Amino acid sequence: MRTESQILLLQVSLVLLFFSGIHGYLCTQDSDIPASDLLRTTNNDASPIISPGIAPESMFPLQAPSPLMPFTYTGVPKLSGHCAFNFSAADTILRTTATDCWTSLAPYLANVICCPQFGASLVVLVGQASIQSQSLALNATHARHCLSDVEQILESQGASEKLLEICSVDPSNLTESSCPVIDVNEVENSLNTSGLVAACEKIDPTIECCNQVCQNAISAAAETLAIRHKNVTSFSGSPILPEKSTLISDCKSIVLRWLASKFDPSSANRIIRALSSCDINKSCPLVFPEIKDITKECGEVTSNQTSCCNAMDSYLSHMQQQSFITNLQALNCATLLGKKLQEANITSNVFDLCHVNLKDFSIQESGCLLPSLPTDLRYDQSSGIGFICDLNDNVAAPWSSAYSVADSTCNKTVSLPELPKATSSQLSKGISIKDMVYTLIFVSSMVIQLLV
């Protein structure tokens, strides 16, 4: 059931079917439109074929702010005056972060775009500040002031006011936590710094997730720093206890900040984003609802196929409200769901029976899967806010519980499921932003497909 504001939005949108160059103005009230209403699709047979690791040339425009609300610097940030970050030097990556975490889009792009970029920007800021301070961590007071300043700057450039909550960031993310080494000189005296820089400076995001040259160098460096802790003598051949795992993780943060100090901010940001994409694509970020309705209706598939597929469609509709995910994350999600169903004694391939595709695990109605490589949102005055979709055309979800995305993508002898290909362009219908007027900019010869 659509809310009253959604119905109003659809009614107004029906009037605003214009071609390129015609602007329509849309007023929305204080309401939240579900994720399923974020995008609508239009067909374009001329779209190129794109592999998951390659970004298409064009971006798909979302709603852009009207001249009544400039996208950048909507206000003057109120800074504390107690933070030593060089915000001017990091201006480019902060603008990128603000765009990636743009207001209402941030929750839907948090896992893949917004939070990885926000995290990278914080690492770069601390790392760059260490050039002067000679410390790779802030104390609690400075951490609180600096994080507040970063938040103010990003919000003034259009980022979500709930960014810290969305990305689970607090001042402790800028401190040393449990790592015993934070002094720059001590770090450099403890590590093979030239080897660390060499391993990461030319990182290739298309192969790093498999060869793990930079990741292994960072892990080794983190263990070296962690061993300086009085309760740790060696990690070799011994199981990593939870407290030791936390120690290593905290020391990895110190190593990343040190690396960030050895490159210009943009290069450091690129390295950290490439590393984050490896972790992102190993998992499925979606929350799986209970599968009891599927097990009830699909236990005897041949007896009532319609009921089974209706239950599957209903189940997937809940997952489609959560977030945009990458193509490799979609493979992970499909694999996990298939395993859960098989463990519940559903032996028939219900994915095949009910035509479940990879796009069914991402926000609908668009079926947009993001590329597995790091990507950012873009803003320009003519096309507004846009992001790249690695579109697919009915790529079947894998049913085998033995399928492993991480192993298969690195093992050239293993056949992957057919990977996503771009077969259609996408254009948003609109996003609800309270109490604001926005301009809808349409692509020539395309109209928005409204599914009422």
C-alpha positions, -999 to 999 in steps of 0.1 A, spaced: 0 0 0 15 33 -10 15 62 14 -4 94 6 28 113 -2 39 85 -26 6 87 -45 10 124 -47 45 120 -60 33 95 -87 5 119 -97 29 148 -100 55 127 -118 29 116 -144 25 152 -154 63 157 -156 70 135 -186 94 157 -206 122 151 -229 158 164 -227 161 200 -219 127 203 -202 128 207 -165 100 198 -141 98 209 -105 86 185 -79 76 193 -43 75 166 -17 64 165 19 81 152 50 80 115 42 102 86 33 98 68 0 107 31 2 138 19 -15 117 2 -42 106 36 -54 141 50 -58 146 40 -94 127 31 -125 141 17 -157 139 26 -194 151 4 -222 180 12 -244 191 -15 -268 223 4 -277 238 1 -243 273 -15 -243 281 -49 -228 300 -44 -196 318 -69 -174 315 -66 -136 350 -51 -132 346 -25 -159 327 7 -155 304 18 -183 310 51 -200 277 67 -190 262 74 -156 226 72 -148 212 105 -135 193 108 -103 174 138 -91 194 169 -90 190 199 -67 173 229 -82 189 264 -82 169 270 -50 193 247 -32 229 246 -43 244 212 -40 278 222 -25 282 244 5 245 248 14 258 265 46 290 276 63 303 248 85 308 257 122 343 244 130 357 239 165 390 256 159 406 227 178 414 203 150 447 202 132 434 185 100 445 201 68 410 203 53 422 224 23 446 197 12 419 171 14 392 192 -2 389 169 -32 383 137 -12 359 155 12 338 167 -18 338 131 -31 328 118 3 299 144 5 287 133 -29 290 96 -21 270 101 11 245 125 -4 215 130 19 187 104 12 209 81 -9 234 74 19 215 46 36 210 27 3 247 31 -8 262 28 27 279 -6 24 294 -2 -11 300 35 -17 293 59 11 309 43 42 340 30 24 347 65 11 339 81 45 363 57 62 390 63 36 387 101 41 392 98 79 423 76 74 437 101 50 430 131 72 447 114 102 476 102 81 482 136 65 480 153 100 508 130 113 533 147 90 532 176 114 522 160 146 543 128 142 515 109 158 492 84 139 464 87 163 444 115 180 437 117 217 400 115 228 395 153 230 410 161 196 392 131 180 359 145 192 366 180 178 380 167 145 352 143 138 327 170 146 345 193 121 345 166 94 308 161 100 301 198 97 320 201 64 304 171 48 269 182 58 275 216 44 283 200 11 252 178 10 261 147 29 235 130 52 230 145 87 230 109 100 263 99 84 280 89 117 250 67 126 248 52 91 285 43 90 288 35 128 316 60 132 325 77 165 356 96 178 373 63 188 378 56 151 404 84 151 423 72 182 450 45 186 425 21 203 447 -9 215 477 -6 191 508 1 212 527 20 185 514 53 171 546 74 169 557 79 133 594 74 140 587 43 161 566 29 133 592 36 107 619 20 129 598 -11 134 588 -18 98 602 -24 64 587 9 52 602 8 17 587 -27 11 553 -16 24 552 14 1 563 -6 -29 537 -33 -22 508 -7 -22 518 23 -43 508 7 -76 478 -13 -63 456 -27 -90 421 -31 -77 413 -57 -104 439 -82 -91 447 -71 -55 418 -90 -41 434 -122 -55 471 -117 -52 468 -97 -19 503 -82 -22 493 -49 -4 470 -67 20 497 -92 31 522 -64 35 498 -45 57 489 -75 78 526 -84 83 533 -48 94 503 -48 118 515 -80 134 549 -65 138 535 -35 156 511 -57 177 539 -78 189 553 -47 207 524 -52 231 537 -66 264 513 -96 263 521 -107 228 552 -125 218 544 -141 185 515 -149 162 533 -176 142 516 -210 144 493 -200 172 455 -194 170 445 -157 169 424 -151 200 396 -124 198 417 -99 218 447 -105 196 425 -101 165 413 -67 178 449 -57 184 459 -66 149 429 -48 135 438 -16 154 474 -18 143 462 -22 107 445 12 111 478 27 122 496 11 92 470 25 68 473 60 83 511 58 79 507 48 43 483 77 38 510 100 49 533 88 22 511 97 -7 491 127 -18 455 126 -4 439 114 -37 464 86 -42 461 75 -6 423 75 -9 425 54 -41 447 28 -23 424 25 7 393 23 -14 408 -5 -34 416 -24 -3 381 -19 11 365 -33 -21 382 -66 -14 365 -69 20 332 -56 6 329 -82 -21 337 -112 2 304 -108 20 267 -103 17 255 -72 35 218 -80 34 198 -92 64 179 -125 56 144 -127 69 130 -160 83 125 -186 55 96 -205 71 71 -193 45 94 -206 17 100 -239 34 62 -243 39 53 -236 3 83 -251 -15 87 -284 4 67 -301 -23 74 -278 -53 57 -300 -79 24 -299 -60 20 -261 -60 46 -243 -80 26 -210 -80 24 -209 -42 62 -217 -39 72 -189 -63 48 -164 -46 65 -172 -13 99 -167 -29 88 -134 -45 75 -121 -12 107 -131 5 129 -114 -20 108 -82 -19 119 -77 17 156 -80 7 150 -56 -22 142 -28 3 176 -28 19 205 -15 -2 223 -14 -35 249 -41 -37 277 -51 -60 275 -79 -85 298 -101 -65 279 -94 -33 247 -105 -52 265 -138 -59 273 -141 -22 238 -134 -12 223 -158 -37 247 -185 -25 239 -179 12 202 -180 5 205 -212 -16 225 -228 12 199 -218 39 171 -233 17 190 -265 11 197 -268 48 159 -265 53 155 -297 31 144 -278 0 161 -300 -26 146 -287 -58 163 -257 -75 137 -231 -66 159 -204 -80 156 -219 -114 119 -228 -109 110 -193 -99 134 -175 -122 154 -158 -95 182 -136 -108 211 -117 -93 193 -84 -97 166 -97 -74 188 -92 -44 193 -54 -50 170 -25 -48 141 -27 -72 124 -20 -95 157 -11 -112 177 -43 -105 208 -22 -103 240 -40 -94 270 -19 -87 305 -28 -101 327 -48 -79 355 -22 -83 354 10 -61 330 35 -75 318 70 -66 287 91 -72 291 120 -96 275 154 -97 273 180 -124 248 208 -131 234 193 -163 227 157 -152 226 159 -114 236 131 -91 244 99 -108 261 65 -102 272 36 -123 251 5 -125 267 -28 -137 234 -39 -152 225 -74 -158 200 -91 -180 184 -120 -161 216 -136 -148 205 -167 -130 212 -169 -93 235 -198 -84 219 -227 -65 249 -247 -55 258 -243 -19 294 -252 -27 299 -221 -48 324 -196 -34 327 -162 -49 361 -154 -34 377 -187 -45 360 -188 -79 369 -153 -90 406 -159 -83 407 -195 -96 408 -192 -134 399 -229 -138 366 -226 -121 336 -216 -143 317 -187 -128 280 -182 -134 273 -158 -163 284 -124 -151 262 -93 -154 260 -74 -187 246 -40 -193 215 -43 -215 195 -13 -205 199 23 -192 183 34 -160 168 67 -149 154 75 -116 118 84 -109 128 105 -80 137 106 -43 118 122 -15 137 150 2 117 168 27 107 204 22 129 209 -9 121 216 -45 142 196 -71 147 197 -108 142 165 -127 165 163 -158 156 137 -183 177 120 -210 167 127 -246 140 104 -260 135 86 -227 106 89 -204 103 76 -168 85 43 -165 60 46 -136 49 14 -121 18 22 -101 
